[in-house]
Amino acid sequence: MTSVLDEKRRVVLPKEIVEELDLDEGTAVAFERRRGVVIMKKVGRGEDSLREAMAWNPKRVRKPQPVREEEVREIWD
């Protein structure tokens, strides 16, 4: 199966893939790179979504800033 990017870098998914993954308009999908291959998968709910979010590891471009004690208290209070 193949598809072509349009002028806005969008791609139309083949009908077979849409049906197999049970994708609808507005369904979230995740992209992952593995050894030069891009993998697309449907983002689930609950534990699967959390696992995917925790596995996301963006390239750091700046040094992390320390969190102030007040900020931590705002989160946990």
Residue pairs with C-beta under 8 A, 6 or more apart in sequence:
1 14
1 16
1 17
3 11
3 12
3 13
3 14
4 11
5 11
13 23
17 23
21 41
21 42
22 42
23 29
23 42
27 42
27 43
28 42
28 43
29 40
29 41
29 42
29 43
30 40
30 41
30 42
30 43
30 52
31 38
31 39
31 40
32 38
32 39
32 41
33 39
43 49
43 52
44 52
